[in-house]
Amino acid sequence: MADPPSLAYSPANSSSQRPKTHACVLCQKRKVRCDRNEPCSGCVKAQVECVFREPLPPRRRKRKPEAILLARLKRYEEILGRNGIDPNVLDGSSENSAGSSRHNTYVNLVNSAESTPAVPNQFESNTKKIGPGRLIAKEGRSIYLDKFVSHVFQHKFGHCLRQLHQQSVEERQQREDILPESSDDVSDQSLHDQVDGIDPDENFLVFGSASRSLTDLHPSPIHIFKLWQVFLESVNPLTKIIHSPTLQQRILDAASDLSSVPRELEALMFAIYSAALTAMSDEEVAKTFGETKTRFLARCRQGAQQALINAGILKTSDMVVLQAFVIFLLSVRLVYNPHSLWSLSGIAVRVAQRIGLHRDGSHLGLSVFETELRRRLWWQVTVVDATIGHMSGSISSLLPVADTDTPLNVNDSDLYPEMKEKPIEHSGPTEMIFCQMRYEVGKWLRRQASSGVVTFDGHWRSISDTSVPLQEKDRAIDELENALEEKIVKHCDPSIPLHLVTLLVARSAVGMLRLAAHHPRCYQERGEHMTQSEKDRLFTICMNVAEYGNVLQTTKTTQRYLWHVDYHFPWDVLIYMLSELRYRTVGEETAKAWHLIDVACTRTYQQLGPKARSPLHLAIASLAVKAWAAHVAECERHQLPPLPCPQIITVFSKQIQRNKSYSQVASHSEQPDVTTSEGVAASGNLTNSAYEPVNVSRRRASSDDFGADITAMAEMFSSDNSPMDWGQWDDLLRQFQDQCGEGEAFSLTSNM
């Protein structure tokens, strides 16, 4: 009997029907074991066609940065060896370990770069201003690596470098693997992967770890466009870190499909919402968006926080994410604690340095367009860091370590991504005029820091340092004033709101520097007394600064920029003027000073609300009432009509009377240690203020008990000629700044 067909194999058939090396398509799809015959038993049993396809080639696994570095060093050693150089003896070591040899070679080259001056060669033109560093850029992201290639290495082994520059495409791609992928590609994995139940996301420590969709938090497309317009009108002219023509199209495209917005762009959009709302008044927000500013702004700030978390702010190499973070910091300066802001601005600085913004893009081979945007962002980061540092009592010293040129004096319309040539700068004012004014201050600081003058290191604090000669301070301030007047102020047209703001802020900055240099605390620290001429000069400076601020506050066309001015209220100017008004009791100058104080304080205290009951504000209230009482007493003594009582004096008087009522209630209370922030006064003998340290019980005095008897107050304070203790004022100001934004944090609230 013949064998069954399935067993009748000839030698030729058995060799041609050899099992496959991979499973068939059906078994792969069903994820079952395949016997790899053709046809396989599974397909025969299912009575379907058995199809075998060649598997796809395995994906190239990304190599870790350490492996890439070791591979690169190994290749360098091979090239050195082919050119007759033994890398094992470059540092004089006889160690045979390959790993140790590679490490010692690298360390020796780096140390040589730091200690040996470079000799000019054909590569120096690309590296002489950036040091031994390299920028790795890809699709809008970048990482700057310090000490990547040294001057000495380029000079001694230039022929080797030429071979390195001719690397294969695959090797260049390996170098780009150092860059993380975009936030959309990595955020989900990094935010959700866990090891033994612990979230490995580095954002968790500072910002929180939750990753969530923000589609529902976006305003409607119509409101998005309105907020964008407000941002362009009120915020962008004072910051200029985005290119509005290109960004506007991206925002319009994103608004049409909010569910697919890239995470870096989404972070920037929410930051723009927050900044735009910050610049609007309560009435404008209610009229435009149909809800309260407080509620709408809180939602947008929460969205901005979450969007920055989703974009991986701590590890980002994307400039758009840094733009979003800087704009967000500007929008929360009045609500966050200055010390928290100082820490957050430090993150912005580190991200900027990681991206390489502190190195000018013209030396890194970047396009003209990208170079200009990087310059704008870096200089804004330095401005934010220096301003926040000043408010928190710290000093920023970024300028001396950077070589980034100042941005060009050009409009956004002069820039476009495809441009090949550097745009021609305008000789007159552009839309960059406000930022150019701030850049002049930055360049002035840089010159002072690099001038070699030991007594003046270019930091703001040095202006008030008593060890610096007054003549040296005045010389430096004169230099800045002349530069601002010549390059900025004389080109300003006061009929243009942005020009008017620039002019007033420039002159206010110089006035504040004059005040810091000639401040009474400097004389007190040296044990000296101010001459009357010095007092008169300082009083005039303070009046000018106050007048500049009042023009900004009362001019209708500059209201859109008050979000920036509100952060810089000149407390020292107010305190000095009030202290002097105790003795400058009558005259035209006195009348003008009281008007300036009334305008400045009324708006500021209305904005502060409950925060205006701090020890600092109680002390200022007492000083103001004391100065006004001196004016009333002097007028009665000479039988002159007093000035109309300023509105702010009525507010201050009620504050003092209420505080005294609390003190009387507390003195009879059985629980003397119960206090509230509304009635806490400064401890110590602060300028013989009208109140003493008090304890306030839960029972509040009725405002109906208040009676503002200015004549009685005049008699109470007329004999008080005690000097000012500026050290105590500084302590009160620091306490108030510490309390500002208390409870605010860069994290998600429970309703998120």
MARGUPA-104736 format. One record per residue (C-alpha): x, y, z. Coordinates in Angstrom, 3 decimals, always signed. Example, Ala and Ser with C-alpha at 12.3 -4.5 7.8 and 13.67 -1.06 7.14 Angstrom:
2
        x        y        z
  +12.300   -4.500   +7.800
  +13.670   -1.060   +7.140
***
This chain:
752
        x        y        z
   +0.000   +0.000   +0.000
   +1.311   +3.485   -0.848
   +2.149   +5.921   +1.927
   -0.368   +8.617   +2.767
   +0.256  +11.789   +0.739
   +1.141  +13.769   +3.829
   +4.042  +11.380   +4.580
   +5.292  +10.865   +1.037
   +8.340  +13.142   +1.031
  +11.200  +12.736   -1.369
  +14.713  +13.891   -0.409
  +14.347  +16.825   -2.746
  +11.036  +17.838   -1.173
  +12.341  +17.495   +2.360
  +15.182  +19.916   +1.651
  +12.935  +22.474   -0.040
  +10.240  +22.317   +2.678
  +12.637  +23.255   +5.486
  +10.820  +25.022   +8.464
  +10.681  +28.805   +8.347
  +12.681  +30.917  +10.779
   +9.621  +32.916  +11.821
   +5.911  +32.424  +12.445
   +3.255  +32.875   +9.791
   +1.033  +35.943   +9.670
   -2.039  +34.224  +11.202
   -0.108  +32.726  +14.122
   +1.550  +36.063  +14.805
   -1.836  +37.734  +14.850
   -3.389  +35.069  +17.087
   -0.228  +34.978  +19.224
   -0.071  +31.169  +19.157
   +2.826  +28.791  +18.584
   +3.592  +28.141  +14.902
   +5.373  +24.952  +13.735
   +6.831  +27.096  +10.911
   +6.041  +24.530   +8.201
   +4.528  +25.731   +4.970
   +1.628  +25.461   +5.398
   +1.689  +25.308   +9.191
   -0.598  +22.968  +11.135
   -2.580  +25.901  +12.552
   -3.518  +27.231   +9.114
   -4.271  +23.706   +7.848
   -6.603  +23.144  +10.777
   -8.289  +26.543  +10.245
   -8.481  +25.829   +6.497
   -7.008  +29.206   +5.551
   -4.113  +30.214   +3.376
   -0.806  +30.157   +5.216
   +1.207  +33.273   +4.460
   +4.773  +33.916   +5.566
   +6.200  +37.438   +5.467
   +9.680  +38.620   +6.314
   +9.600  +40.419   +9.708
  +10.386  +44.124   +9.903
  +13.977  +44.945  +10.845
  +14.384  +45.587  +14.586
  +14.188  +49.197  +15.664
  +17.470  +50.799  +16.598
  +17.374  +51.316  +20.327
  +18.402  +54.725  +21.506
  +21.696  +54.665  +23.256
  +22.109  +56.230  +26.635
  +24.099  +59.489  +26.776
  +26.879  +57.706  +28.695
  +27.190  +55.066  +26.001
  +27.199  +57.715  +23.295
  +29.958  +59.640  +25.076
  +32.103  +56.523  +25.539
  +31.626  +55.533  +21.901
  +32.571  +59.009  +20.763
  +35.686  +59.068  +22.954
  +36.671  +55.667  +21.623
  +36.388  +56.976  +18.072
  +38.495  +60.027  +18.960
  +41.171  +57.751  +20.381
  +41.164  +55.674  +17.197
  +41.635  +58.797  +15.066
  +44.414  +60.028  +17.344
  +46.071  +56.613  +17.091
  +45.902  +56.609  +13.285
  +47.710  +59.965  +13.366
  +50.552  +58.697  +15.519
  +49.320  +59.970  +18.869
  +48.978  +57.574  +21.801
  +45.977  +58.751  +23.862
  +47.117  +56.647  +26.843
  +50.087  +58.950  +27.514
  +48.553  +62.369  +26.825
  +48.378  +63.056  +30.556
  +51.641  +61.351  +31.457
  +49.896  +58.317  +32.955
  +51.001  +54.723  +32.328
  +47.696  +53.143  +33.308
  +46.578  +50.385  +30.957
  +42.881  +50.448  +31.773
  +40.927  +51.532  +28.693
  +38.207  +53.204  +30.781
  +40.734  +55.036  +32.936
  +42.692  +56.082  +29.843
  +39.637  +57.570  +28.203
  +38.734  +59.454  +31.372
  +42.243  +60.835  +31.900
  +42.510  +61.899  +28.253
  +39.243  +63.802  +28.471
  +40.140  +65.468  +31.788
  +43.586  +66.428  +30.473
  +42.136  +68.061  +27.364
  +39.571  +69.988  +29.392
  +42.145  +71.166  +31.910
  +44.442  +72.231  +29.095
  +41.635  +74.267  +27.583
  +41.119  +76.084  +30.875
  +44.767  +76.794  +31.624
  +46.439  +77.285  +28.215
  +45.628  +80.226  +25.939
  +44.305  +79.208  +22.561
  +46.298  +79.845  +19.383
  +44.259  +81.155  +16.440
  +43.395  +78.540  +13.843
  +40.792  +77.880  +11.220
  +38.211  +76.749  +13.793
  +38.602  +79.666  +16.221
  +36.156  +81.923  +14.378
  +33.302  +79.587  +15.350
  +34.256  +79.108  +18.988
  +36.239  +82.050  +20.322
  +33.189  +83.752  +21.846
  +31.441  +80.677  +23.168
  +34.337  +78.909  +24.851
  +34.753  +75.136  +24.663
  +31.042  +74.531  +24.132
  +28.682  +73.050  +21.584
  +25.002  +73.646  +20.872
  +22.908  +70.689  +19.762
  +19.696  +71.877  +18.106
  +16.818  +70.045  +16.485
  +13.296  +71.142  +15.527
  +13.089  +74.154  +17.834
  +14.791  +72.419  +20.762
  +18.389  +72.841  +21.851
  +20.900  +71.877  +24.531
  +24.144  +73.706  +25.173
  +27.074  +71.580  +26.375
  +29.972  +73.370  +28.052
  +33.560  +72.166  +27.503
  +32.566  +69.881  +24.647
  +35.544  +70.796  +22.450
  +38.388  +72.966  +23.785
  +40.443  +75.626  +22.044
  +43.611  +73.620  +22.638
  +42.044  +70.466  +21.273
  +41.043  +72.325  +18.130
  +44.493  +73.836  +17.719
  +46.625  +70.752  +18.392
  +44.412  +68.213  +16.617
  +42.789  +70.277  +13.896
  +43.479  +67.618  +11.254
  +41.656  +65.091  +13.433
  +38.693  +67.434  +13.831
  +38.357  +67.693  +10.079
  +37.777  +63.959  +10.030
  +35.289  +64.260  +12.858
  +33.334  +66.873  +10.916
  +32.983  +64.295   +8.129
  +31.117  +61.806  +10.296
  +28.409  +59.657   +8.787
  +24.760  +60.612   +8.979
  +24.176  +57.845  +11.513
  +26.839  +59.260  +13.859
  +25.356  +62.744  +13.625
  +21.952  +61.327  +14.446
  +23.442  +59.606  +17.500
  +24.692  +62.984  +18.656
  +21.179  +64.391  +18.296
  +19.885  +61.574  +20.510
  +21.128  +63.619  +23.448
  +18.089  +65.853  +22.861
  +14.858  +64.579  +24.405
  +11.895  +64.178  +22.140
   +9.121  +66.745  +22.108
   +6.873  +66.962  +25.124
   +4.069  +65.199  +23.282
   +6.268  +62.156  +22.731
   +7.639  +61.707  +26.231
   +5.409  +63.392  +28.765
   +2.831  +60.622  +29.053
   +5.430  +57.994  +29.758
   +7.470  +60.121  +32.134
   +4.396  +61.205  +34.077
   +2.874  +57.765  +34.458
   +5.729  +55.242  +34.709
   +6.219  +54.069  +38.270
   +8.881  +52.033  +39.987
   +7.708  +50.120  +43.054
   +4.751  +52.469  +43.346
   +6.893  +55.614  +43.362
   +6.350  +58.275  +40.721
   +9.763  +58.960  +39.109
   +8.684  +62.273  +37.594
  +11.053  +65.058  +38.624
   +8.282  +67.651  +38.343
   +6.576  +66.178  +41.408
   +8.989  +67.730  +43.923
   +8.235  +71.323  +42.895
   +5.154  +71.451  +40.748
   +3.057  +68.311  +41.258
   +2.791  +65.194  +39.134
   -0.709  +64.886  +37.729
   -1.049  +64.850  +33.945
   -4.450  +65.755  +32.607
   -6.185  +67.151  +29.571
   -6.776  +70.900  +29.624
   -9.242  +71.131  +26.754
  -12.122  +72.063  +29.069
  -10.112  +74.853  +30.730
   -9.453  +76.769  +27.519
  -11.682  +79.802  +26.906
  -13.900  +79.763  +23.861
  -12.171  +80.476  +20.513
  -13.676  +83.981  +20.445
  -12.364  +84.714  +23.947
   -8.979  +83.220  +23.056
   -8.596  +85.700  +20.219
   -9.709  +88.562  +22.479
   -7.144  +87.610  +25.129
   -4.506  +87.397  +22.417
   -5.337  +90.941  +21.323
   -5.119  +92.207  +24.917
   -1.754  +90.489  +25.273
   -0.470  +92.164  +22.100
   -1.629  +95.589  +23.295
   -0.754  +95.476  +27.011
   +1.897  +92.834  +27.698
   +3.885  +92.147  +24.557
   +5.193  +95.743  +24.134
   +6.824  +95.507  +27.589
   +8.286  +92.009  +27.148
   +8.884  +91.236  +23.430
   +9.866  +87.596  +23.842
   +7.531  +86.169  +21.202
   +7.298  +86.842  +17.464
   +3.675  +87.855  +17.112
   +3.228  +87.338  +13.330
   +4.233  +83.672  +13.422
   +2.687  +82.896  +16.809
   -0.678  +84.394  +15.893
   -1.236  +81.864  +13.118
   -0.325  +78.996  +15.444
   -2.805  +80.227  +18.061
   -5.572  +80.600  +15.484
   -4.943  +77.066  +14.232
   -4.868  +75.723  +17.798
   -8.123  +77.478  +18.742
   -9.931  +75.582  +15.979
   -8.955  +72.222  +17.505
   -8.093  +72.547  +21.203
   -7.959  +68.777  +21.738
   -4.775  +68.384  +19.671
   -2.706  +71.397  +20.733
   +0.996  +70.537  +21.258
   +1.842  +70.735  +24.925
   +4.513  +73.390  +24.578
   +2.107  +75.636  +22.650
   -0.672  +74.936  +25.150
   +1.575  +76.111  +27.995
   +2.304  +79.321  +26.102
   -1.397  +79.899  +25.385
   -2.410  +79.571  +29.050
   +0.447  +81.873  +30.089
   -0.830  +84.430  +27.593
   -4.368  +84.108  +29.008
   -3.054  +84.754  +32.531
   -0.894  +87.719  +31.539
   -3.670  +89.320  +29.481
   -6.190  +89.031  +32.317
   -3.667  +90.451  +34.775
   -3.392  +93.538  +32.580
   -7.180  +94.054  +32.469
   -9.332  +95.776  +35.091
  -12.191  +94.031  +36.890
  -14.727  +96.022  +34.891
  -13.108  +95.182  +31.547
  -13.071  +91.466  +32.313
  -16.704  +91.423  +33.442
  -17.839  +93.374  +30.388
  -15.814  +91.355  +27.866
  -16.083  +87.816  +29.211
  -19.196  +87.907  +31.357
  -17.561  +86.687  +34.578
  -15.487  +88.079  +37.392
  -11.795  +88.654  +36.905
  -10.966  +86.730  +40.084
  -12.676  +83.565  +38.930
  -11.543  +83.696  +35.304
   -7.950  +84.518  +36.234
   -7.791  +81.743  +38.839
   -8.916  +79.208  +36.232
   -6.377  +80.409  +33.668
   -3.543  +80.398  +36.213
   -4.403  +76.852  +37.217
   -4.436  +75.890  +33.563
   -1.054  +77.540  +33.034
   +0.426  +75.681  +35.986
   -0.879  +72.348  +34.736
   +0.192  +73.058  +31.160
   +3.751  +73.775  +32.327
   +3.709  +70.505  +34.268
   +2.461  +68.637  +31.207
   +5.201  +70.246  +29.099
   +7.893  +69.078  +31.561
   +9.237  +72.476  +32.545
  +12.110  +71.085  +34.631
  +13.602  +69.038  +31.790
  +12.492  +70.967  +28.743
  +14.848  +71.940  +25.955
  +12.077  +73.780  +24.095
  +12.270  +77.570  +23.935
   +8.465  +77.852  +23.671
   +8.063  +76.255  +27.112
  +10.546  +78.726  +28.589
   +8.661  +81.607  +26.948
   +5.485  +80.334  +28.618
   +7.202  +80.050  +32.001
   +8.633  +83.586  +31.876
   +5.291  +85.110  +30.854
   +3.576  +83.172  +33.638
   +6.065  +84.448  +36.228
   +5.338  +88.005  +35.115
   +1.606  +87.422  +35.569
   +1.906  +86.181  +39.181
   +4.473  +88.617  +40.590
   +1.868  +90.401  +42.707
   +0.372  +87.235  +44.211
   +3.360  +84.948  +44.785
   +5.748  +85.350  +47.685
   +8.969  +87.101  +46.515
  +11.120  +84.282  +47.886
   +9.071  +81.682  +46.001
   +9.362  +83.798  +42.863
  +13.131  +84.007  +43.358
  +13.346  +80.205  +43.381
  +11.102  +79.917  +40.328
  +13.128  +82.521  +38.445
  +16.177  +80.373  +39.214
  +14.502  +77.527  +37.325
  +13.984  +79.868  +34.365
  +17.662  +80.800  +34.452
  +18.795  +77.164  +34.522
  +16.492  +76.204  +31.660
  +17.777  +79.188  +29.659
  +21.372  +78.149  +30.251
  +20.579  +74.552  +29.361
  +19.101  +75.706  +26.066
  +22.203  +77.842  +25.568
  +20.557  +81.259  +25.566
  +23.509  +82.719  +27.460
  +25.619  +82.132  +24.340
  +24.910  +84.304  +21.340
  +23.293  +82.398  +18.503
  +25.525  +84.053  +15.897
  +28.443  +82.056  +17.314
  +26.468  +78.819  +17.394
  +25.571  +78.594  +13.724
  +21.894  +79.436  +14.231
  +19.675  +81.307  +11.808
  +19.242  +85.070  +12.019
  +15.614  +84.683  +13.072
  +16.276  +82.152  +15.840
  +19.294  +84.106  +17.062
  +17.198  +87.234  +17.519
  +14.416  +85.437  +19.404
  +16.961  +83.768  +21.692
  +18.498  +87.151  +22.467
  +15.133  +88.632  +23.393
  +14.272  +85.732  +25.662
  +17.641  +85.670  +27.425
  +17.588  +89.381  +28.201
  +14.033  +89.136  +29.500
  +15.098  +86.257  +31.758
  +17.889  +88.413  +33.177
  +15.489  +91.311  +33.740
  +12.949  +89.095  +35.517
  +15.638  +87.452  +37.629
  +17.208  +90.770  +38.647
  +13.848  +92.402  +39.453
  +12.546  +89.489  +41.505
  +15.924  +89.159  +43.189
  +15.807  +92.796  +44.245
  +12.331  +92.306  +45.750
  +13.469  +89.240  +47.681
  +16.672  +90.834  +48.941
  +18.952  +88.829  +46.655
  +21.344  +89.703  +43.849
  +21.541  +88.270  +40.340
  +24.891  +88.171  +38.543
  +23.964  +86.617  +35.207
  +25.264  +89.309  +32.871
  +29.013  +88.782  +33.490
  +28.760  +85.049  +32.595
  +26.894  +85.579  +29.307
  +28.001  +86.815  +25.909
  +24.554  +87.132  +24.346
  +24.280  +90.361  +22.385
  +21.410  +92.734  +23.069
  +18.443  +92.329  +20.704
  +18.300  +94.472  +17.599
  +16.226  +97.634  +17.427
  +13.817  +96.205  +14.841
  +10.093  +95.571  +14.574
   +8.576  +92.110  +14.407
   +7.716  +92.784  +10.770
  +11.468  +93.013  +10.024
  +11.921  +89.389  +11.126
  +10.764  +86.175   +9.474
  +11.936  +82.541   +9.797
  +13.352  +82.228   +6.259
  +15.541  +85.350   +6.407
  +19.203  +84.882   +5.541
  +20.636  +88.331   +6.189
  +20.715  +90.319   +9.407
  +18.046  +93.060   +9.337
  +19.131  +96.677   +9.314
  +18.532  +98.323  +12.674
  +16.313 +101.392  +12.852
  +17.946 +104.625  +13.920
  +14.712 +105.871  +15.479
  +12.196 +104.323  +17.865
  +10.535 +100.984  +17.120
   +8.044  +98.776  +18.944
  +11.083  +97.592  +20.941
  +11.593 +100.994  +22.561
  +10.559  +99.999  +26.094
  +12.679  +96.852  +26.011
  +15.580  +98.787  +24.480
  +15.409 +101.102  +27.489
  +15.728  +98.125  +29.814
  +18.541  +96.673  +27.708
  +20.465  +99.928  +28.182
  +20.230  +99.419  +31.926
  +21.445  +95.844  +31.460
  +24.390  +96.940  +29.319
  +25.222  +99.540  +31.935
  +25.328  +96.832  +34.598
  +27.524  +94.686  +32.365
  +29.978  +97.549  +31.813
  +30.199  +98.205  +35.532
  +30.775  +94.519  +36.247
  +33.609  +94.274  +33.712
  +35.192  +97.693  +34.258
  +37.693  +96.426  +36.791
  +36.586  +98.980  +39.384
  +36.863  +97.179  +42.700
  +34.543  +99.522  +44.560
  +31.660  +99.167  +42.130
  +30.791  +95.675  +40.889
  +27.723  +96.563  +38.857
  +25.105  +95.082  +41.180
  +22.168  +97.138  +42.384
  +23.134  +96.723  +46.027
  +26.458  +98.418  +45.418
  +24.620 +101.686  +44.812
  +23.539 +101.714  +48.465
  +26.796 +100.287  +49.811
  +28.346 +102.760  +52.263
  +31.862 +101.569  +51.377
  +31.494 +102.922  +47.831
  +32.431 +106.612  +47.546
  +29.469 +108.836  +46.746
  +31.345 +110.384  +43.833
  +31.780 +106.945  +42.265
  +28.085 +106.213  +42.627
  +27.099 +109.518  +41.038
  +29.547 +108.976  +38.181
  +28.020 +105.600  +37.381
  +24.450 +106.928  +37.611
  +25.343 +109.923  +35.426
  +26.642 +107.504  +32.805
  +23.372 +105.596  +32.775
  +21.270 +108.766  +32.742
  +23.188 +110.168  +29.773
  +22.841 +106.914  +27.835
  +19.094 +106.721  +28.455
  +18.504 +110.366  +27.555
  +20.584 +110.169  +24.392
  +19.476 +106.787  +23.063
  +15.916 +106.473  +24.367
  +14.262 +109.467  +25.996
  +15.001 +112.031  +23.312
  +13.327 +109.781  +20.727
  +10.140 +109.338  +22.777
   +6.917 +110.963  +21.619
   +4.760 +111.502  +24.751
   +1.619 +111.389  +22.613
   +2.306 +107.666  +22.002
   +1.346 +105.668  +25.136
   +4.259 +103.207  +24.893
   +6.735 +106.067  +24.449
   +5.282 +107.921  +27.422
   +5.613 +104.833  +29.627
   +9.191 +104.326  +28.443
  +10.124 +107.931  +29.179
   +8.592 +107.921  +32.650
  +10.029 +104.541  +33.653
  +13.506 +105.507  +32.427
  +13.553 +108.681  +34.479
  +12.024 +106.916  +37.467
  +14.785 +104.305  +37.344
  +17.459 +106.981  +37.454
  +15.638 +108.748  +40.303
  +15.415 +105.533  +42.335
  +19.144 +104.988  +41.843
  +19.815 +108.528  +43.051
  +17.678 +107.893  +46.114
  +19.507 +104.623  +46.849
  +22.906 +106.303  +46.497
  +22.026 +109.279  +48.742
  +19.593 +107.509  +51.069
  +19.486 +108.635  +54.726
  +20.283 +105.089  +55.841
  +23.737 +105.461  +54.263
  +24.409 +108.473  +56.499
  +23.032 +106.678  +59.552
  +25.296 +103.685  +58.947
  +28.316 +106.014  +58.771
  +27.176 +107.947  +61.840
  +26.819 +111.179  +59.856
  +24.061 +113.757  +59.459
  +22.610 +114.905  +56.143
  +23.055 +118.548  +55.253
  +19.955 +120.577  +54.478
  +21.000 +120.934  +50.839
  +21.284 +117.152  +50.562
  +17.829 +116.756  +52.116
  +16.377 +119.286  +49.680
  +17.950 +117.509  +46.703
  +16.657 +114.124  +47.840
  +13.179 +115.508  +48.477
  +13.057 +116.899  +44.938
  +14.171 +113.550  +43.510
  +11.435 +111.745  +45.430
   +8.805 +114.212  +44.267
   +9.870 +113.683  +40.654
   +9.625 +109.886  +40.990
   +6.208 +110.190  +42.620
   +5.052 +112.525  +39.859
   +6.184 +110.112  +37.148
   +4.167 +107.372  +38.813
   +1.088 +109.561  +39.146
   +1.191 +110.468  +35.457
   +1.187 +106.775  +34.608
   -1.721 +106.103  +36.961
   -3.885 +109.011  +35.871
   -3.286 +108.998  +32.097
   -6.089 +107.067  +30.409
   -3.985 +105.790  +27.510
   -1.372 +104.214  +29.800
   -3.829 +102.256  +31.957
   -3.088  +99.102  +29.965
   +0.493  +99.125  +31.280
   -0.287  +99.561  +34.979
   +0.139  +95.807  +35.580
   +3.863  +96.460  +35.206
   +3.944  +99.647  +37.298
   +2.018  +98.132  +40.227
   +4.888  +95.732  +40.937
   +7.315  +98.609  +41.459
   +5.630 +100.806  +44.059
   +8.365 +103.115  +45.491
   +7.921 +102.579  +49.248
  +11.203 +104.361  +50.071
  +10.036 +107.429  +48.147
   +6.760 +107.542  +50.087
   +8.406 +107.065  +53.481
  +11.068 +109.711  +52.869
   +8.541 +112.278  +51.649
   +6.299 +111.705  +54.679
   +9.244 +111.935  +57.042
  +10.282 +115.268  +55.519
   +6.697 +116.629  +55.536
   +6.810 +116.605  +59.331
   +9.106 +119.629  +58.984
   +8.160 +120.994  +55.530
   +4.757 +122.011  +56.803
   +3.693 +124.864  +54.513
   +4.361 +126.182  +51.029
   +3.716 +125.286  +47.399
   +6.178 +122.411  +47.510
   +4.350 +120.967  +50.506
   +0.954 +121.249  +48.775
   +2.299 +119.481  +45.678
   +3.863 +116.726  +47.772
   +0.584 +116.009  +49.588
   -1.264 +115.822  +46.262
   +1.274 +113.330  +44.871
   +1.079 +111.176  +48.005
   -2.718 +111.203  +47.957
   -2.930 +110.058  +44.334
   -0.281 +107.354  +44.716
   -1.514 +105.922  +48.015
   -5.252 +105.980  +47.315
   -4.999 +103.637  +44.330
   -2.327 +101.419  +45.872
   -4.168 +100.942  +49.163
   -7.406 +100.158  +47.358
   -5.617  +97.410  +45.451
   -3.950  +95.997  +48.553
   -7.241  +95.587  +50.418
   -6.728  +93.547  +53.628
   -2.962  +93.454  +52.997
   -2.885  +97.202  +53.777
   -3.358  +96.357  +57.473
   +0.143  +94.955  +57.902
   +2.619  +96.453  +60.389
   +4.295  +98.309  +57.500
   +1.076 +100.040  +56.484
   +0.115 +100.853  +60.064
   +3.517 +102.479  +60.507
   +3.101 +104.462  +57.280
   -0.386 +105.501  +58.374
   +0.970 +106.769  +61.658
   +3.780 +108.667  +59.922
   +1.356 +110.224  +57.427
   -1.103 +111.366  +60.122
   +1.808 +112.744  +62.113
   +3.013 +114.769  +59.108
   -0.495 +116.016  +58.336
   -1.039 +116.965  +61.969
   +2.154 +118.999  +61.839
   +0.784 +120.859  +58.811
   -2.520 +121.581  +60.595
   -0.720 +122.770  +63.727
   +1.550 +125.090  +61.743
   -1.415 +126.571  +59.884
   -3.262 +127.242  +63.165
   -0.150 +128.793  +64.670
   +0.114 +131.283  +61.786
   -3.657 +131.557  +61.338
   -3.484 +130.154  +57.787
   -6.148 +127.987  +56.144
   -4.939 +124.350  +55.955
   -4.902 +122.394  +52.733
   -7.965 +120.274  +51.923
   -7.604 +117.041  +53.847
   -6.256 +114.360  +51.498
   -8.467 +111.319  +51.071
   -5.699 +108.994  +52.153
   -5.337 +110.827  +55.494
   -8.975 +109.999  +56.285
   -8.230 +106.346  +55.527
   -5.064 +106.402  +57.637
   -6.816 +108.139  +60.549
   -9.540 +105.506  +60.647
   -6.874 +102.840  +60.558
   -5.111 +104.318  +63.589
   -8.324 +104.859  +65.553
   -9.426 +101.309  +64.848
   -6.054  +99.991  +65.929
   -6.221 +101.983  +69.191
   -9.708 +100.601  +69.836
   -8.370  +97.091  +69.394
   -5.567  +97.901  +71.819
   -8.019  +99.108  +74.486
  -10.204  +96.035  +74.063
   -7.185  +93.757  +74.200
   -5.920  +95.352  +77.427
   -9.141  +94.260  +79.186
   -9.370  +90.884  +77.480
   -8.912  +87.650  +79.394
   -7.065  +86.196  +76.401
   -4.378  +88.754  +75.580
   -2.471  +86.489  +73.184
   -5.227  +86.221  +70.575
   -4.220  +88.327  +67.548
   -5.363  +89.004  +64.054
   -3.417  +90.201  +61.030
   -5.674  +93.232  +60.920
   -4.435  +94.674  +64.168
   -0.861  +93.485  +64.560
   +1.562  +96.378  +64.980
   +5.325  +96.491  +64.727
   +7.302  +95.672  +67.824
   +9.852  +98.040  +69.228
   +9.961 +101.821  +69.312
   +9.419 +102.380  +65.585
   +9.886 +106.087  +64.935
   +7.690 +106.859  +67.967
   +4.648 +105.775  +65.997
   +1.130 +106.584  +67.120
   +0.441 +103.018  +68.144
   +2.089 +100.537  +70.460
   +2.386  +96.764  +70.011
   -1.111  +95.460  +70.570
   -3.078  +92.270  +70.998
   -6.481  +92.199  +69.428
   -9.374  +90.152  +70.728
  -12.003  +88.496  +68.586
  -14.432  +91.339  +69.338
  -14.088  +94.103  +66.732
  -14.717  +97.752  +67.364
  -17.458  +99.378  +65.339
  -16.401 +101.817  +62.644
  -19.142 +104.134  +63.891
  -16.946 +104.912  +66.913
  -14.398 +106.647  +64.705
  -14.016 +110.386  +64.912
  -11.250 +112.068  +62.925
  -10.196 +115.032  +65.032
   -7.195 +116.362  +63.157
   -6.739 +119.266  +65.628
   -6.376 +116.825  +68.504
   -3.899 +114.834  +66.486
   -1.929 +117.981  +65.711
   -1.560 +118.679  +69.428
   -0.577 +115.049  +70.015
   +2.239 +115.004  +67.461
   +3.409 +118.616  +67.252
   +6.314 +118.155  +69.666
   +7.646 +114.937  +68.123
  +10.887 +115.559  +66.212
  +12.420 +112.089  +66.526
  +14.714 +110.902  +63.682
  +13.809 +108.056  +61.316
  +15.224 +104.600  +61.977
  +15.571 +103.179  +58.475
  +16.725  +99.800  +59.695
  +13.296  +99.265  +61.274
  +11.565 +100.451  +58.109
  +13.588  +97.921  +56.124
  +12.524  +95.169  +58.531
   +8.860  +96.116  +58.145
   +9.147  +96.154  +54.371
  +10.736  +92.694  +54.381
   +7.963  +91.395  +56.650
   +5.333  +92.753  +54.287
   +7.028  +91.200  +51.245
   +7.235  +87.862  +53.041
   +3.503  +88.027  +53.761
   +2.609  +88.905  +50.148
   +1.381  +85.852  +48.329
   +1.552  +83.760  +51.496
   -0.277  +80.535  +50.827
   +0.208  +80.841  +47.068
   +2.120  +77.957  +45.564
   +2.945  +76.603  +42.155
   +0.769  +73.526  +42.482
   -2.680  +72.338  +41.637
   -5.560  +73.157  +43.917
   -8.030  +70.554  +45.022
  -10.652  +71.512  +42.458
   -8.300  +70.816  +39.583
***
